[in-house]
Each structure stands twice: as C-alpha cells, then as structure tokens.
Amino acid sequence: SSGINAEYGICCLLCCPPVPSRIAAKLAFVPPEPSYAIITKESGSQELVLTDKAEWQFNDRELGFIDAFTTRSSRGNKIACIMVRPVKNPLFTILFSHGNAVDLGQMSSFYVGLGTRLNCNIFSAS
C-alpha cells in the first residue's frame, strides 16, 4: 500500500499536468533553499536580510552597498532584485543573471567583490 502511495505521489509531482517540458524542468532543476529575504521596514523601504546559507564574506559596511527591492512581472510574479553599489564613481553597471543552482543571497558576496574589482555596479534579479 505504501509503495502505491509513493508511486502516486511521484506521478502527481512529475506528471500533473502531463506536459513533457514541465516534467523535464521539474527533474532538471531543484531550486536551492532561500539564503535571503527582502523585508519591508516600517518606513516602507526594503532591506536584504541574509541567512547563514548565504555565506556572507564581508562585514556590515559592505552589506550596506546592497539595495534590495521586489517588483512584479507582467504576469504578476514577484521578482527579487538587488543593486550592488560598492564604489563611489562606477564606470558602468553589469546586469548579472545568476545560475539556477544559486540565489541572490548566495551571490551577494561575489557581486560585492566583482563590483569592487571592476569599479562598477552590479544589478541582479531572481
């Protein structure tokens, strides 16, 4: 009986709705556990809060280089965004699209280091 329930659960997970591209996407990509949250303060501004999973490599001063906010797509999906401003007079801004196996929190230390080394801002969304 438990074997049938397990098979049914797997079938529902992978085959509902039974569209091959959705089945492949579910098998190929498992999103990571969140390593950050974007919270709204009483003032209405938004702030990035990192968990230990983010493995932040800098101090609170560098965390202040990151502006975080959420927006909505045309379909109404919530999109988390960060703008990293590690230098006073950046030469340019890089639009960075991170890989599927990480999230914005895990990438934030890399963005601060990259922006500092290249004298630029980094924008990324998830």
Backbone as numpy.savetxt, mean C-alpha at the origin, in Angstrom:
# Nx Ny Nz CAx CAy CAz Cx Cy Cz
-17.06 -36.10 5.77 -17.88 -34.91 5.77 -17.02 -33.65 5.77
-15.94 -33.64 6.57 -15.09 -32.44 6.61 -14.33 -32.26 5.30
-14.02 -33.38 4.62 -13.35 -33.29 3.32 -14.25 -32.64 2.28
-15.53 -32.96 2.33 -16.49 -32.36 1.40 -16.62 -30.87 1.68
-16.67 -30.50 2.97 -16.77 -29.08 3.33 -15.54 -28.32 2.87
-14.35 -28.92 3.01 -13.11 -28.27 2.58 -13.13 -28.08 1.06
-13.53 -29.10 0.34 -13.60 -29.00 -1.12 -14.60 -27.94 -1.55
-15.74 -27.90 -0.86 -16.76 -26.90 -1.18 -16.21 -25.50 -0.92
-15.51 -25.32 0.19 -14.93 -24.02 0.52 -13.92 -23.56 -0.51
-13.05 -24.48 -0.94 -12.06 -24.15 -1.96 -12.75 -23.80 -3.27
-13.76 -24.57 -3.63 -14.51 -24.31 -4.87 -15.15 -22.92 -4.81
-15.76 -22.57 -3.69 -16.39 -21.25 -3.56 -15.35 -20.14 -3.62
-14.20 -20.36 -2.99 -13.13 -19.36 -2.98 -12.63 -19.09 -4.39
-12.42 -20.15 -5.16 -11.80 -20.01 -6.47 -12.78 -19.86 -7.63
-13.97 -20.37 -7.49 -14.85 -20.47 -8.65 -16.13 -19.64 -8.56
-16.28 -18.78 -7.61 -17.50 -17.98 -7.51 -17.17 -16.52 -7.69
-17.46 -15.89 -8.75 -18.04 -16.45 -9.96 -16.98 -17.21 -10.75
-17.40 -18.22 -11.53 -16.43 -19.05 -12.26 -15.89 -18.37 -13.52
-15.07 -17.36 -13.32 -14.46 -16.63 -14.42 -12.96 -16.93 -14.38
-12.40 -17.50 -15.46 -10.99 -17.91 -15.43 -10.02 -16.83 -15.00
-10.21 -15.60 -15.43 -9.26 -14.54 -15.05 -9.32 -14.27 -13.55
-10.50 -14.37 -12.95 -10.63 -14.16 -11.50 -10.01 -15.32 -10.74
-10.16 -16.53 -11.24 -9.54 -17.69 -10.60 -8.03 -17.54 -10.62
-7.47 -17.18 -11.76 -6.02 -17.00 -11.88 -5.54 -15.89 -10.95
-6.27 -14.80 -10.87 -5.86 -13.68 -10.01 -5.86 -14.10 -8.55
-6.85 -14.88 -8.13 -6.92 -15.33 -6.75 -5.78 -16.29 -6.42
-5.39 -17.11 -7.37 -4.30 -18.06 -7.13 -2.94 -17.37 -7.20
-2.78 -16.39 -8.07 -1.47 -15.78 -8.31 -1.12 -14.70 -7.30
-2.08 -14.06 -6.69 -1.78 -12.92 -5.84 -2.53 -12.99 -4.53
-1.79 -13.08 -3.46 -2.36 -12.98 -2.12 -1.79 -11.70 -1.51
-2.62 -10.69 -1.26 -2.09 -9.42 -0.75 -1.47 -9.61 0.64
-0.45 -8.80 0.95 0.19 -8.92 2.26 -0.73 -8.38 3.36
-0.44 -8.78 4.61 -1.15 -8.17 5.73 -0.78 -6.70 5.76
-1.73 -5.82 6.04 -1.41 -4.39 6.03 -0.30 -4.04 7.02
0.60 -3.17 6.57 1.69 -2.71 7.44 1.51 -1.24 7.78
0.35 -0.69 7.44 0.09 0.72 7.70 -1.41 0.96 7.79
-1.74 2.14 8.30 -3.11 2.64 8.26 -3.02 4.13 8.00
-4.02 4.66 7.35 -4.13 6.10 7.18 -5.31 6.54 8.03
-5.00 7.30 9.08 -6.05 7.72 10.01 -6.38 9.19 9.78
-7.61 9.54 10.08 -8.04 10.94 9.99 -8.05 11.52 11.38
-7.29 12.61 11.57 -7.21 13.27 12.88 -8.43 14.18 13.06
-8.60 14.68 14.29 -9.73 15.56 14.59 -9.73 16.80 13.71
-8.54 17.25 13.32 -8.42 18.44 12.47 -8.90 18.18 11.04
-9.08 16.90 10.70 -9.50 16.53 9.34 -8.33 16.09 8.47
-7.10 16.38 8.91 -5.94 15.94 8.14 -5.74 14.44 8.33
-5.05 13.83 7.40 -4.80 12.40 7.46 -3.34 12.14 7.75
-3.07 11.00 8.40 -1.72 10.69 8.85 -1.42 9.21 8.62
-0.19 8.92 8.24 0.27 7.55 8.04 0.72 6.98 9.38
0.20 5.82 9.73 0.62 5.10 10.94 1.15 3.75 10.49
2.40 3.46 10.84 3.05 2.22 10.43 3.00 1.18 11.54
2.85 -0.09 11.16 2.95 -1.19 12.12 4.38 -1.73 12.08
4.68 -2.69 12.94 6.02 -3.30 12.94 6.32 -4.00 11.62
5.29 -4.45 10.93 5.48 -5.14 9.64 6.08 -4.22 8.58
5.98 -2.91 8.77 6.53 -1.96 7.80 8.05 -1.93 7.86
8.64 -2.35 8.97 10.10 -2.35 9.15 10.69 -0.98 8.84
10.13 0.06 9.48 10.59 1.44 9.31 12.05 1.56 9.74
12.89 2.13 8.90 14.34 2.17 9.13 14.84 3.54 9.58
13.94 4.50 9.73 14.37 5.86 10.07 13.76 6.27 11.40
13.82 7.56 11.74 13.21 8.04 12.97 11.96 8.86 12.67
11.39 9.47 13.71 10.14 10.22 13.53 10.32 11.44 12.63
11.50 12.02 12.59 11.74 13.18 11.72 11.49 12.79 10.27
12.04 11.66 9.85 11.85 11.20 8.47 10.41 10.78 8.20
9.73 10.28 9.21 8.31 9.92 9.03 7.50 11.17 8.69
7.96 12.32 9.17 7.32 13.59 8.84 7.45 14.00 7.38
8.33 13.34 6.64 8.48 13.62 5.21 7.32 13.05 4.39
6.50 12.20 5.02 5.46 11.48 4.28 4.09 12.10 4.53
3.45 12.55 3.45 2.06 13.01 3.49 1.21 11.85 2.99
0.21 11.48 3.77 -0.66 10.35 3.39 -2.10 10.84 3.27
-2.82 10.28 2.31 -4.23 10.61 2.15 -4.92 9.49 1.39
-6.23 9.50 1.43 -7.02 8.54 0.66 -7.88 9.32 -0.33
-8.20 8.65 -1.41 -9.08 9.22 -2.42 -9.95 8.08 -2.95
-10.83 8.37 -3.86 -11.72 7.36 -4.44 -11.51 7.27 -5.94
-11.59 6.06 -6.46 -11.52 5.86 -7.91 -12.87 6.21 -8.51
-12.94 6.21 -9.83 -14.21 6.50 -10.51 -15.27 5.44 -10.19
-14.82 4.25 -9.79 -15.76 3.18 -9.40 -16.07 3.19 -7.91
-15.50 4.16 -7.19 -15.79 4.28 -5.76 -14.85 3.51 -4.85
-13.82 2.87 -5.41 -12.86 2.15 -4.57 -11.95 3.13 -3.85
-11.63 2.81 -2.60 -10.74 3.65 -1.80 -9.29 3.40 -2.21
-8.53 4.47 -2.43 -7.13 4.38 -2.84 -6.28 5.11 -1.80
-5.31 4.41 -1.25 -4.38 5.02 -0.30 -3.21 5.60 -1.10
-2.80 6.82 -0.76 -1.72 7.50 -1.47 -0.73 8.08 -0.47
0.54 8.09 -0.86 1.54 8.81 -0.07 2.40 9.66 -1.00
2.79 10.81 -0.49 3.73 11.70 -1.17 4.90 11.88 -0.21
6.06 11.43 -0.63 7.26 11.51 0.19 8.06 12.71 -0.28
8.33 13.63 0.65 9.05 14.87 0.35 10.30 14.95 1.24
11.36 14.19 0.91 12.52 14.12 1.80 13.54 15.24 1.65
13.42 16.06 0.61 14.39 17.13 0.37 13.66 18.46 0.17
14.37 19.56 0.45 13.75 20.89 0.37 13.49 21.35 -1.06
14.43 21.15 -1.95 14.29 21.61 -3.34 14.44 20.43 -4.31
13.39 19.63 -4.44 13.50 18.44 -5.30 13.65 18.82 -6.77
14.36 17.98 -7.48 14.55 18.19 -8.92 13.35 17.71 -9.72
12.64 16.71 -9.19 11.51 16.13 -9.90 10.71 15.27 -8.93
9.61 14.71 -9.41 8.79 13.77 -8.63 8.67 12.47 -9.41
8.93 11.37 -8.73 8.79 10.04 -9.33 7.43 9.48 -8.95
6.70 8.98 -9.93 5.46 8.24 -9.70 5.86 6.78 -9.63
5.81 6.20 -8.43 6.33 4.86 -8.20 5.17 3.89 -7.99
5.10 2.87 -8.81 4.08 1.83 -8.68 4.75 0.59 -8.09
4.44 0.31 -6.82 5.11 -0.80 -6.14 4.56 -2.15 -6.61
5.29 -3.21 -6.31 4.90 -4.56 -6.70 3.74 -5.10 -5.89
3.19 -6.23 -6.31 2.03 -6.84 -5.65 2.32 -7.44 -4.29
3.55 -7.81 -4.01 3.85 -8.52 -2.77 4.11 -7.59 -1.59
4.01 -6.27 -1.80 4.25 -5.30 -0.74 3.15 -4.25 -0.71
3.14 -3.44 0.35 2.19 -2.33 0.41 2.94 -1.03 0.70
2.21 0.06 0.81 2.83 1.38 1.00 3.66 1.45 2.27
3.20 0.82 3.34 3.96 0.84 4.59 5.32 0.17 4.45
5.34 -0.97 3.78 6.60 -1.69 3.58 7.54 -0.92 2.65
7.01 -0.14 1.74 7.83 0.60 0.79 8.26 1.96 1.31
7.67 2.45 2.38 7.91 3.83 2.82 9.37 4.12 3.15
10.08 3.21 3.80 11.51 3.44 4.08 12.31 3.53 2.79
12.00 2.66 1.86 12.68 2.68 0.56 12.45 4.02 -0.14
11.20 4.51 -0.11 10.88 5.78 -0.76 11.67 6.94 -0.16
11.77 6.98 1.18 12.52 8.05 1.83 13.98 7.99 1.41
14.57 6.80 1.42 15.96 6.65 1.01 16.19 7.00 -0.44
15.30 6.55 -1.31 15.42 6.83 -2.75 15.29 8.32 -3.02
14.29 8.95 -2.43 14.09 10.37 -2.65 15.25 11.21 -2.14
15.82 10.80 -1.02 16.98 11.51 -0.46 18.18 11.38 -1.39
18.44 10.17 -1.87 19.60 9.94 -2.75 19.46 10.61 -4.11
18.23 10.64 -4.64 18.02 11.20 -5.98 17.59 12.67 -5.96
17.45 13.23 -4.75 17.00 14.62 -4.59 15.66 14.85 -5.30
14.68 14.00 -4.92 13.37 14.10 -5.57 12.26 13.71 -4.60
11.03 13.98 -4.99 9.85 13.52 -4.28 9.43 12.17 -4.87
8.69 11.38 -4.08 8.14 10.11 -4.56 6.65 10.11 -4.26
5.84 9.79 -5.28 4.40 9.60 -5.07 4.08 8.15 -5.36
3.26 7.55 -4.49 2.85 6.16 -4.71 1.43 5.96 -4.20
0.73 5.01 -4.80 -0.65 4.70 -4.41 -0.82 3.20 -4.34
-1.83 2.79 -3.58 -2.08 1.36 -3.41 -3.56 1.08 -3.49
